[in-house]
Structures are given as structure tokens and as C-alpha cells.
Amino acid sequence: MKKTFVKIVMSLVATVAFAVTGVQLSQTTANADSTMSYSKIQKVAKAQLGKPYGWGATGPSRFDCSGFTSYVYKKAASKKIPRTAQAQYNKYKHVSYKNIKKGDLVFFGGSKSSISHVGLYVGNGKMIDSQNRGVVTEAVHAPWWHAVGYARVGNVVVD
């Protein structure tokens, strides 16, 4: 009876130890998977410069604004992000303009509940976006845009 009890306890301890180790390994893997390289994101975004605008287009030959940002994150970081600018705004953690980083999303529209455009921040007050002139690099605070907010998709490492 005592030997059986000891075997049961030892089996339980081993099971818990393996379970905890498995959780730690999967969390480490998840953290590694969530780190994205800005140089890859920038490379994919820049490769789209000059491609034409197409309403509802998701690439690779033409893009609308959120189709462009979705395409870039999927191709460069294997990260699937929501399809529309409003859904992207709603999903991710918002940051202030003074805390914006390369790779963050920049949102425009009438208000936080009426987002109509999104671009990808590339530094120095500029973004790459797809709009009526196609995929271009332009100032975030251009007079024709009303910036509503900024969001961080994940852990983008500037490399």
C-alpha cells in the first residue's frame, strides 16, 4: 500500500513537472514568435512602393490602405492582422505620437470610431501607405490627413 502511494505521488510530481516545463517552453516560443524584425517589415513595405491603389485590394499587385498593412505584416513577419483599418485600430495597443516606433500603424479619420485610413510608420515623421496615388512614402502629419491614433502590432525590433 505504501509503495503504491509513493508511486502515485511520484507520477503526479513528474506529470506536474513536465506540464510546467511544457508551459514554460511554449511561452518562450510564443514570445520568440511575437518578435518581428523591422528591417524585414521595411523591406517588404518598400518593395511595394509605386504599386497602384485598388479599393479592397490586398496585393500583391495593388493595394488599398489596410490591404497594404495586412500584406506587409503577413509577408514580413508571418503575422495576420485584421483586414480593415478600423479593425486594426480596435485590436492593437494604442501609443502616443511621442512614443511611436518604426513598424507602428498610423490611423486617420474623423474620430476613433470612424477610422478611414492606415499607414505604416517608417521613422522621421514619415509613413508608407496606399492611397489614391498608390503606395507612397509621405509625412504622417500631411495637411490632407487627420491623424486619430497610433498602434503597436507587436514586439517589432529595430535591427
C-alpha positions in Angstrom: 0.0 0.0 0.0 2.8 2.4 0.9 4.7 1.6 -2.3 1.6 2.2 -4.4 1.0 5.6 -2.7 4.7 6.6 -3.3 4.4 5.6 -7.0 1.2 7.6 -7.4 2.8 10.7 -5.7 5.9 10.4 -7.8 3.9 10.0 -11.0 1.9 13.2 -10.1 5.1 15.1 -9.4 6.6 14.0 -12.7 3.4 14.9 -14.6 3.3 18.4 -13.0 7.0 18.9 -13.7 6.5 18.0 -17.4 3.4 20.2 -17.6 5.1 23.2 -16.1 8.2 22.7 -18.3 5.9 22.5 -21.4 4.1 25.7 -20.4 7.4 27.5 -20.0 8.7 26.2 -23.3 5.5 27.2 -25.1 5.6 30.7 -23.6 9.2 31.1 -24.6 8.3 30.0 -28.1 5.3 32.4 -28.2 7.5 35.3 -27.1 10.1 34.5 -29.8 7.3 34.2 -32.4 5.9 37.6 -31.4 9.2 39.4 -32.0 9.2 40.9 -35.5 12.2 42.4 -37.4 11.6 46.0 -38.5 14.2 45.6 -41.3 12.1 42.8 -42.8 8.9 44.8 -42.4 10.5 47.9 -44.0 12.0 45.8 -46.9 8.6 44.3 -47.8 6.9 47.7 -47.4 9.4 49.5 -49.6 9.2 46.8 -52.3 5.5 47.8 -52.8 6.3 51.5 -53.5 4.7 52.6 -56.7 2.1 49.9 -56.9 -1.3 51.2 -57.7 -4.2 51.7 -55.4 -7.2 49.4 -55.7 -10.3 49.6 -53.4 -10.4 46.3 -51.4 -7.2 45.1 -52.9 -4.8 43.0 -50.7 -1.9 42.6 -53.1 0.5 41.7 -54.3 -0.1 43.8 -57.5 -2.4 46.5 -56.0 -3.5 47.6 -52.5 -5.9 49.6 -50.5 -4.5 51.0 -47.2 -5.4 48.2 -44.9 -4.7 45.6 -47.5 -1.2 47.0 -47.7 -0.5 46.9 -43.9 -2.0 43.4 -43.7 0.1 42.2 -46.6 3.3 43.7 -45.2 2.9 42.1 -41.7 1.9 38.7 -43.2 4.7 38.6 -45.7 7.5 40.1 -43.5 6.5 38.7 -40.1 4.0 35.9 -40.7 1.6 38.0 -38.6 -2.0 38.0 -39.6 -3.6 41.3 -38.7 -7.3 42.4 -39.2 -8.4 43.3 -42.7 -9.8 46.8 -42.2 -8.3 50.0 -40.9 -11.0 50.3 -38.2 -10.5 46.6 -37.1 -6.7 47.2 -37.0 -7.2 50.3 -34.8 -9.6 48.4 -32.5 -7.3 45.4 -32.0 -3.9 46.8 -31.1 -2.4 48.7 -28.1 -2.5 52.4 -28.7 0.6 54.5 -28.2 1.1 58.3 -28.3 2.8 60.0 -31.2 5.8 60.8 -28.9 6.2 57.1 -28.3 5.7 55.9 -31.8 8.2 53.4 -33.2 9.1 52.2 -36.6 6.6 49.5 -37.7 3.7 51.0 -35.7 0.4 51.7 -37.5 -0.8 55.2 -38.0 -4.6 55.8 -38.2 -6.6 58.6 -39.8 -10.3 59.5 -40.0 -13.0 61.6 -38.4 -12.7 60.0 -34.9 -11.6 56.9 -33.1 -14.9 55.2 -34.2 -14.6 56.3 -37.9 -11.1 55.3 -39.0 -10.9 55.5 -42.7 -7.1 55.1 -43.4 -4.0 53.4 -42.1 -0.3 53.7 -42.8 2.9 52.1 -41.6 5.3 54.3 -39.7 8.9 54.2 -41.0 10.5 56.9 -38.9 11.3 60.6 -39.1 7.7 61.6 -39.2 7.0 59.5 -42.3 4.9 56.5 -43.3 4.4 54.3 -46.2 0.7 53.9 -47.2 -1.5 53.0 -50.1 -3.9 55.8 -51.2 -5.2 57.3 -54.4 -1.6 57.9 -55.7 -0.7 54.3 -55.0 1.8 53.1 -52.4 3.9 56.1 -51.4 6.1 57.5 -48.6 4.7 60.7 -47.1 4.5 62.7 -43.9 2.3 61.4 -41.2 1.1 64.9 -40.5 0.3 65.9 -44.1 -2.4 68.6 -44.3 -4.8 66.2 -46.1 -4.8 63.7 -43.2 -6.3 63.9 -39.8 -4.3 61.6 -37.5 -6.5 59.9 -35.0 -4.1 57.5 -33.3 -1.2 55.1 -33.4 -1.0 51.4 -32.5 1.7 48.8 -31.9 1.1 45.5 -33.6 3.6 43.6 -31.5 7.2 43.5 -30.5 9.0 44.9 -33.5 12.7 45.0 -33.0 14.6 47.7 -35.0 17.6 45.9 -36.3 
